[in-house]
Amino acid sequence: MKKFTLLLTSTMLALGMAVGCSNTTGSKSAEKPNGSSSSASTNAKDNASVLVGIKGPLLSLDPANYRDRLTESVLRNVFDGLVTTDEKGVIKPAIAESWENTTPTEWVFKLRKDVKFHDETALKAEDVKYTFDRILKENGIDGKTSPRKGLLEGVKEVQIVDDYTIKFVLNNPWPILLTMLPLQQIIPKAYAEKVGDKGLSEKPIGAGPFKLVKAKLDERVEMVRFDDYYGGAPKIKNLAFDVIPESSSRIGALKAGEVQRIHDLSASLSKTLMNDPSLDVKTVEGTRVYMLQMNVQKPPFDNVKVRQAMNHAINMDSIIDKILNNYATRLAGPMLSNAFALDTSLKPYEYNPAKAKELLAEAGYPKGFQLVIDSDANNKEVAEAAAAQLRDIGVEASTRIWDIGVLKPMLLKGERQMFMGDWGNSTLDPFDFLNPNFISKDRANYSQYSNARVDELLKLGSTEIDTEKRKTIYKEAQQIIYKEAPWVFGFSKKEIEAGAKTLQGWAPMPDGSLYMSKASVTK
């Protein structure tokens, strides 16, 4: 890892010498996406190279051809969307300067007139339409359908009104269009048509604060400042993301000064950094829910009393305290504690082993049963703690650790008993969380849960435009799910990151995005 990082550092320094000698001034804006306005500087510290250590590879450089949070976290530095979110998840203007919901099924967006792509061409409405048409069209990317199409399921078509005005036409009222748009990044139509899908994926062009220089997805991604960024040119000149899978190795690279920022720290490992005067450790409430999903279609979890017993038998508060060092929030039901339409009347299942044993006996399992809890490596410790607690009530529980790519097809087929997993909800809206996890046979319904009323409610909630009615709909769905308990309801974890004291202007984001547009280096 050290040899690789030194190689990257050399490459970055060479890049800085090649492109960092001239004086440049970036365009100015009243409000910079993801932050405040700024302009490029000729100060030597503003021509610095910064490396960020990330936990894994990117899946693609094409912003429409992946469904992976880490990939998005990195590519957000290259591409911008119509709108973005701030550190609190609030929607902010980006390429679109304003918008209006003109009818229940139409949204009109006014585009900024000072946005340029990295090839210096102006961004116009035709680029926005092309971007979304490519995602919405079946088999629209090299003969395959965009993995991000599901994030736009309410959109019927996108129409050009004029060069700087675009209209979204919906199939039905879809109240969460605005919250889903930060997940889609705009590309240049002319360039994409010229180079094709393959060319775009190899040398993508966006309108974000950094231009891509070169990339090897499982090793490093290198970028350089875009001086004509409409939000104000970044202060750092060269930016790279260094793939360092092991948390301990990322920490070692940070301490050695080989990288300046790292993410995805465990609570226990972050403690080793807190007393280092040269480092900053920062946290923010995350948007990922962690839970144990039970296969409700097979014994013993086809019995609701057994599922409720599991909730009483696993001490989530103890897990949060002892394993997560209290860098987590206990959840009463399936949703995040700050999600829209959260039913605050629900209280966490009480840790009560005696009650759990009683329920098991009533369900016909007085002596327990055999259980394998499946997990990926990231959730290994929690899965093992849950298994130990279940053994205390007579359940012969063990764990098995998988590569999630191997495990996922088995989960979808209902071939496993219990899964310790997680699912992100960056929009904080129930639509992109409850729907995939609880609608019958949906893409993340690993518990094989099926309830006709819940299906009906979640589909109603997707199209109801009255805010209070939406809340009522989702609260009823939560109450049913809570009572039927297809999950052992878990927790959300804080996002924990660390960086060098000399690196300023960065902050962890609730959705894990690794924005670097405001970062600067002090000497």
Number of C-alpha atoms within 10 A of each C-alpha: 15 12 8 14 20 13 11 21 18 12 14 23 14 12 18 18 11 10 13 20 11 7 9 13 14 20 17 18 16 10 17 20 25 20 15 13 18 22 19 24 19 14 10 14 15 19 23 19 22 23 24 25 27 26 19 17 19 25 16 17 24 23 27 24 20 16 17 13 17 18 20 26 17 22 25 25 23 27 25 24 22 24 25 25 23 13 16 11 16 10 18 20 20 24 29 21 15 16 18 11 14 10 11 15 18 19 18 21 21 20 24 19 15 16 22 21 25 23 12 12 13 14 24 23 22 20 20 26 20 20 21 21 17 16 23 24 14 13 12 14 19 11 9 11 17 21 15 18 21 13 18 19 13 21 21 15 15 23 17 17 14 13 14 17 20 23 23 21 19 20 14 15 18 20 21 19 17 17 18 19 18 21 23 24 26 24 27 25 17 13 17 20 12 10 14 13 17 13 14 19 17 15 16 24 23 26 29 31 29 30 26 24 16 15 17 14 17 14 18 23 24 21 23 24 27 25 23 26 28 28 28 26 28 28 26 25 27 26 25 25 26 28 23 24 16 12 19 14 15 27 25 15 21 23 17 11 14 22 26 22 27 26 23 18 21 20 18 13 12 19 13 10 18 14 11 13 9 14 19 18 22 17 17 19 21 23 26 23 23 24 23 25 28 27 25 25 15 15 11 22 20 15 17 17 22 26 27 23 27 31 25 23 26 27 20 25 20 14 21 20 12 12 17 19 14 16 20 22 20 20 22 21 26 26 26 26 21 11 15 17 21 21 20 10 9 15 11 17 21 16 18 15 20 13 16 24 24 15 21 26 16 12 16 13 16 15 13 19 14 13 18 16 22 26 25 18 13 13 17 19 15 21 28 19 19 23 20 17 17 24 17 14 21 16 22 16 20 18 21 14 16 14 10 14 9 9 17 16 12 12 22 17 13 19 13 21 22 25 27 25 21 19 16 18 21 23 25 22 20 25 21 19 21 22 21 18 20 25 23 18 16 15 12 19 22 31 28 23 24 17 14 9 13 24 16 13 20 23 15 15 23 22 19 19 15 10 13 10 14 21 18 16 21 23 19 16 22 24 17 13 19 21 14 17 25 27 26 28 24 30 25 24 24 26 24 24 22 25 26 20 17 13 18 15 13 17 22 23 25 24 25 25 20 24 20 23 29 22 16 21 20 11 7
